[in-house]
Amino acid sequence: MTRKTTYFAAFSDTNLESVCSGLQSRFALPHFEVDSHESWRYAIARTPAIGFNVTKADDTRTIENWMDDCPTGVNFQIIAEFDAEPIDLVAVLRNLLKANPIRYCTKQI
């Protein structure tokens, strides 16, 4: 089976910790490791089946500069890596972010 990495972006007022807590609970992830930079924070958690890298920027320009296909006006990026995409992944992200996540890139690795 081919492993996939899928990139989502959204604008949300939700805090990073709430999103991570919800993902941890739903996907039985270990504790998210959190780090920060000047204008953004990110958190990473993985199991052999699924992994997430969640970033929240302080503004709506930082994330869109990272990848060519990223939509404009976003402050969250969620990178999900998995063998098989959970059927409810988009709905879970929508619920946690209280916004519609935009899938803007999927890569097979």
Residue pairs with C-beta under 8 A, 6 or more apart in sequence:
1 83
1 84
2 83
2 108
2 109
3 81
3 82
3 83
3 108
3 109
4 81
4 82
4 83
4 85
4 106
4 107
4 108
4 109
5 79
5 80
5 81
5 106
5 107
5 109
6 79
6 80
6 81
6 82
6 85
6 103
6 105
6 106
6 107
7 67
7 69
7 70
7 77
7 78
7 79
7 103
7 104
7 105
7 106
8 76
8 77
8 78
8 79
8 80
8 90
8 93
8 101
8 102
8 103
8 104
9 63
9 64
9 70
9 71
9 74
9 76
9 77
9 78
9 101
9 102
9 104
10 74
10 75
10 76
10 78
10 93
10 97
10 99
10 100
10 101
10 102
11 60
11 73
11 74
11 75
11 76
11 99
12 19
12 75
12 76
12 97
12 98
12 99
13 98
14 76
14 96
14 97
14 98
14 99
15 56
16 34
16 41
16 42
16 43
16 54
16 56
18 96
19 54
19 56
19 76
19 78
19 96
19 97
20 32
20 34
20 43
20 45
20 52
20 54
22 92
22 95
22 96
23 29
23 32
23 45
23 52
23 54
23 92
23 96
24 30
24 31
24 32
24 45
26 88
26 92
27 47
27 50
27 52
27 86
28 47
29 45
29 46
29 47
29 50
29 52
30 45
30 46
30 47
31 45
32 43
32 44
32 45
32 52
32 54
33 43
33 44
33 45
34 41
34 42
34 43
35 41
35 42
35 43
36 42
39 57
39 58
39 59
39 62
40 55
40 56
40 57
40 58
40 62
40 63
41 55
41 56
42 53
42 54
42 55
42 56
43 52
43 53
43 54
43 55
44 51
44 52
44 53
44 54
45 51
45 52
46 52
46 81
49 82
49 83
50 80
50 81
50 82
50 86
51 80
51 81
51 82
52 78
52 79
52 80
52 81
53 77
53 78
53 79
54 76
54 77
54 78
54 79
55 63
55 76
55 77
55 78
56 75
56 76
57 63
57 75
57 76
57 77
58 75
59 75
60 72
60 73
60 74
60 75
62 75
63 70
63 74
63 75
63 76
63 77
64 70
64 71
64 72
64 73
64 74
66 77
67 104
67 105
69 104
69 105
70 77
70 104
70 105
71 102
71 104
74 102
76 97
76 99
76 101
78 93
78 101
80 89
81 109
86 92
90 101
90 103
93 101
94 100
94 101
